[in-house]
Amino acid sequence: MRDFAGFRSALVVAVIGLAGSLLSAQSTTPAAPAANVQPPAMTSAAAPTPATAAPSDQKSGDAKLADPNDADQDPITTIKAQVREVNVIFTVTDKHGRFKKDLRQEDLHILDDGKAPEQIRDFRAETDLPLRVGLLVDASNSIRDRFKFEQEAATEFLNSIVRPQQDLAFVIGFDSTPEVTQDFTNNSEKLSNGIRMLRPGGGTALFDAVYYACRDKLMKQKDRTTVRRALILLSDGDDNQSHSTLSEAIEMAQRAEVIIYTISTSTSNTEDRGDKVLRKLAENTGGRAFSPFKIQDVSDAFREIQDELRSQYAVAYKPADFRADGHFRPIQITAENSKKLFIRARRGYYAPMQQ
């Protein structure tokens, strides 16, 4: 600072000698340019979205330092703000299972962590969102009897639901480990080939496969627009080789904002332990569990999933009393003044940790 002060004094003397008079000298420090901060949007595993950062002091080595003795210099004010928004996809049906397509915002009653939202920011019917669909097929020995028919039904489903230029899907088969037989694509022939490549055999690591599909495929797929992420799981629900637990698989699906639909491959006429596992995966993520007792019912289950993915609503709201503490915040959505409508949505989301 002494070298800088000496240089400044010498400069002033030189200017006085040349011009004859100098009334004042001013020093201006340019503000650092605004930093465009664009973190991931809050999902309903959902992380809050900080607002774009206001111009502030830079701490890099080449930033110019302000002169603390310069009274004419305007102070730099830093404004920090966070915008927290939760987005939830949900389905509304009547007591006969028919989709309700004329719901209004005032019909909704929402509780986030036991409290009504501070503000509803958006509500709309979502019939045309781009889809990101994962087909997760149990290829263990336990499902060998119905495997070929299920392959055919799955192929028909993907060929029907994936639209060119809008939707993407992938295929994973799993026994003791998950194997991607076709990565994200909208090419129906490639998806069909991915399904045909599946071969039954080995143990069953169901929870590991769900965890992997949500974390390493659906969560990491970056999209510039809002999309609907769904996982269609064909399995008997029996897991005997996973390192992950059922709770961990559900948590990862919630963090990745994935709706899980399950189609049981069990041939039992009663709900067994595997069916209960599949139901938990579906109910906790806002999906639905299907238990087709006849092999022909598998195709019907796929058709119902397809109809549901095109008959949903989306609501965005600002939660009240929000704390970025990493805790799970339960969501409850019901139809106001109506006990005849049933709403299915994910059970909640994990708040982000404070940065």
N, C-alpha and C positions, 0 to 999 in steps of 0.2 A: 504494500500500500504506500510506503514511503517513495518508491521509485515512481509510482503512478502520480503521486502528489507533486514530485519534483518536475516531472514531464509537463504536468498541467500548468505549473507556475511559469516555466520557461516559455511555454506556448503563449500565455497571457502577456508576458513582457514583450515578446516578439510582435504580437499583434498591436500592442500600444505603440511600439516604436514605429510601426509601418502606418497605422491609421491615425495616430494622434490621440485617440480616445477610445475607451471601451467602457460601456456603461454596465454591462452584465454578461455573464456567461452561463449558458444553460446546458445541462446534460440530460439526454433522453435515453431511456433504456427500452428497446422494443420488447413488446410482450411476446412470449413464446406462442407459436401457433397452437390452435386447439387440437387435442388428440382425439381422433375418432375411435372410441372404445366400443367394440361390438361383441360383447360376450354372448354365450348361447341364450336364446330366449327361454323364459321360465316355462317348464313343462308342468304337467301336473304330477311329475316326480319332482316337481317344478322348481327351477332355480330362478330367483328374481333377476330382472334385467336392469342393470344400472343405466341411468341416462347418459347421453354423450357428455364427456367430461368438459368442463368449462376451461378456458385458458388459465394456466397457472404457471408458477415458477418452475423452470426446468432445473434439474439437478445434474445434468450431464456436464462433462468437463469443459465443453466448448460454449456453454451458455454464458452470457454477459451478466456480471453481478451489478445490482443496483447500488448507487452511492447512498449510504444511509444518512449522509450530511446534506443531501440535496433536498431542500424544502419544497422545491417546485415540482418534484416528481410525484405523479399520482400513485397512490397505493394500489397494489394488485390484490383484488379480492377473489378468493377461491370459493366456489359454490359446489357443494357435493349433494347430489340427490339420487335416490334410488326409486325406480318404478317397479313395483312387485305386482305380477299378474299371474293368475292361475287359469289354465285352459283345460276344460273337461269335455270329453266326448261322451254322450250318453244316449241310450235307447229307451223309448217309451212304448209300452204295449198295454192293451186292455186285458180283461180277465180271460179272454179267449186267445191271447197271444198275437192279436193283430196289431200292426204298427199304428201308432197315433201320430199323424203327420200335420196336425194343425194346432200344436201346442203354442201357447203365448208366453212371453216372459213373465207376465204377472201370475201365471199359473204355477210358477216354480217357487219352491221354498228350499234354500240352500243353507247348510251349516258347514263352516270350515273350522275345525278344531272346536266345535261346540258353539260357534258364534256366527251370526249373519254377516255376510260380506259388507265391507265398507261401501263398495260401489260395484254394480254390474256394468261392465264396460261394453259387452257385446253378447248378443244372443241371436242365433240363426239356425235354420234347418241346414244340415250338411248332407247333400245327396250326391255331390260330385267332387269331393276332395280326392286328390291323387292318392293312390294306395301304395303302401310299401308292405308287401305280404311275404311272410316266410312260411313255407310248407315244411313242417318238421315231422318226419315219418319214422316211427319205431320199426327198426329192421332187425329186432332181436328174434330169437327162435320162438318166443312165446306167441308171436302173431302170424306164424307161417301159414295157417289154414286159410286165412282170408286175404292174404297179401296181394295176390294178383288182382282181385276185384277192387281192392282199395287203391291200388295204383291207377287203375282205369278211371275210377271216380275222381281221384285227385287230379288226373290229367284233364278231365272234362271241366273240372272246377276252374283250374288256372286258365284254360283256354277261353272260358266264358268271362272271367272277371278282369283279366289283365288287358287294359286298353293301350294300344300303341301311343307313344308320345306323352302318356300321362302316368301310367302305373309301372311299377317294378316289382318283381318277385324273385325269390331264390328257393332252392330245394336243399334240404339237409336230411340225410339218413343217419340214424344212430343205433348202435348196439352198445358196446362198451365205450365207444368214443363217437363223437359227432363227425360226419364227413360231408363237406359241401360238394354235392354232385353237379350243381349249377348255381353260379353266383347271380347277383342282381341282373336282370334282363327283362325286356318286354317282348322278347322273341318267343312265341308259343312253341315253336319246334324245339328250341334249346331247352325250354322248361320240360317239355315232354320227354326229351332224351334224358334229362336229369332224373326224372322219375323212373324211367325204364332202367337206369343204371343201378337202382337200389336192389340189393340182394339180402334176404334174411339170414341171420346167423349171429351167434355170440350172446353176451349178456345184455343188461339194460341199464344204461346210465342216463335216465330220463332227466333228472334235475340238472345235471351237467350240460345236457343238450339245450335245455330251455335257457339256462344261464348264458351259455355261449351265443345262442341265436339272438338274444336280447342285447347283450353287451357288445359283442364283436361284429354283429351284422346290422341290426336295426338301429342301435344307438349311434353307431359310427357312420351311418349313411347320412351325408350332409345334403340338405335340401334348402333351396332358397325360398320356397313357399311352404305354407302349412300343409302337412300330409297326415294321413291316418296310418298308424303302424299296427299291424295285426299279425298274430302268429296262429296258424292252424295246426294243431297237434293231433296226430293219429297215433294212439297208443293204448295199451291195456292199463296203463297207470302204475304198473309194478316196477319199482326201481330196486336194483340189487348191487349196483356198482358205482354210484355217484360219489364224488368227493363233496359236492355241494349238497345242502339240505333243501327241503321243500320251501322253508321260509326264505332262504337265500335266493332261490329261483324266483319266488314271488316278488321279493324286494327289488331284484334287478329288473323285472318286467315293469314294476311301478316306476322305477327311476328312468327307464327308457321310454315310458309312456306307451307301452305295448298292450293291446287288448288280446287276450288269449282265448281262442275257441278250441274246445277239445272234442274229439270224436272217439268214443271208446271202441276198442277192437275186441273187447271181452265178449265171449259167447255165453256168459252166465245170464240167467233171467232175473237175477237179483243184484242189487248194488253191493259190490264187494269193496275191499280196501283200495284197490286201484281206481275204481270209479270215484271214490271219495277224494282221492288225491287230485284227479282231473277236475272235479267240481270245485275244489279249493283254488286251483290255478285259474279257473275261469271266473269265479265269483269275485275274487280279490282284484281282478284287473278289468272288470266291467264286461267280460265276455259271457259265453254261454257253454254249458256242457251238454253234449249230445250222447245218448246211449242207445244206438240202434240195435235192437234185438235181432232183426233180420238183416241179412247182408244187403238186400236191396235198399234198406233204409239209409245206408251210408250216403248214397247219391242225394237223397232228400235232405240230409243234414248239410251237405255242401251247398245245396240250393238255398236253404234257409240262411246260412251264413252269408251267402252272396247278397240276398235281399236285405239283410240287416246292415251290412256295410254301406248300403246305399240309402238307408232310412234312419239316419241318426241326427242328433242335434249337437251343437257346440255352444258352450257358454264360457265367457271370459270375465273374471271378476278380480277385484282387489280385496284380499282378505283383511279382516280387522285384527288388530293386536298381533301383527305378524312379527315373528322373531327368527332371525337367521341363525338358528342354533343346531341345525342338523337333525332335529327330531321329526318323527312321523306325525303328520297332521291329518286326521281322519276327515273324510268328506261324506256328507249325507245330502242327497237330493231327493225330494219328494214332490208330489203334485199337490198344490194348495187346494184344500177343500174337496179333494177327490180321493176316495179309497178304492176306486175302480181302476186306477191307472198304476202301472208298475214301471219304475224307472231303474234301469241298470247302468251303473257307472263304476269306475274304479273306486276302491274303498278309501283312497287317500294318496298322499305324496310325502316325500321327504324334503323338508326345508333345507336350503343350502346352509353351509357354514359361513359365518361372517368372514369376509376377506380382510 
